[in-house]
Amino acid sequence: MVILGLLLIILGAIAILSAVFVSEGSGELLGVDMSSLAIFLVGVAAGAAVLWGYSILKWGTRRSLAHRRERKELTRLNEKLERVDSERRDDHPTTPDERI
């Protein structure tokens, strides 16, 4: 998700920057002749792509951090459980030979 978000931001930024440098009523945008309305619509779409990419990037980062925290907590709890289980086995022998 982070990569998709970054890709959308980069593509939107390229479209916005190339449209900014066209100052006439019509012009060429990335090798295509376009009217001013078409350039405006490309700018709106590029802005939407940047915002969408940013939101995907933010969502993906938040999700990654949550998974990392959860994995860390589960690892900590697993180590604690193993330690307690090991102590319990040491305190209470399970075979009759160990009880003597």
N, C-alpha and C positions, 0 to 999 in steps of 0.2 A: 504494500500500500504506500509506503514511503516513497518508493521509486516511481510509482504512478503519479503521486502528488507532485514530486519534483519535475517529472516530465511535462505534466500539464502546465506548471508554472513557467518552465523554460519556453515551451511552445507559445504560450500566451504572451510572454515578455518579448519574444522575437517578433511576433505579429504586431504588438503595440509599438515597439521601437521602429519597425519598418514603416508603419503608418504615420508615425510622428514626423518623419523626415520628408513626407510628401506634403507639400504646402499648396499645391494647385487644386483647382476644382475637380480635376480628374488626374489620374497619374498611374504609375506602375507600382504594383506592390508584389514583391517577390517574383518579378518577371511577368506578371499578368496585368494587362490594361484594365483599370477599374474606374467606375464613376465615384463621385464623392459619397453617394449613398452607400455604395458597396463597401467603400473603405470604412465608413462609419459603422456599418454592420459587422465588418470584420473586427473592428475595435471593440465593439460591444461583446462579441463572441470571445475575443481574446481576454477581455476583462473578466468575463464569466469563467473562462478556463483557468485563469490565475486564481480567482476566488475558490473555485471548485478544487483545484489542486492544493491550495493552502488548507482547505478544510479536510481533505483526504489525508494530507501529510500530518495534520494535527491529530486526527482520529487514529491513524496508524501508529504514531508515536505514543499516544496515550495508551493504546491497546498493548503495545510492546512493553511499556513500562509496567503495566498492570500484570502481564504474564510473568515478567521478570521478578516482580515482588512476590507473586504467588509461588513461583518456583523456589525462590529463596526461603520463603516461609515453610513450604512443604519439606524442603531439605533440612531445615532446622528442626522441625517437628519429627522427621524421620530419624535424625541422629539422636534426639532425645528419647524417642521410643526404643531405639536399639540399645541405648545405654541403660534404660530402666529394665528392659527385657534381659539384658546380660546380667545386671545386678540380681534380678529375681532368680535367674537360673543358678547363679553362684550361691545364693542363700538357701535355695531349696533343691537338693539333689533329686533327680527323677528316677534313678535306678536303685534297686535294693543294695547293690554293692557300695554305692556312694554314701549310703546312710550310716554305715558302720564307722 
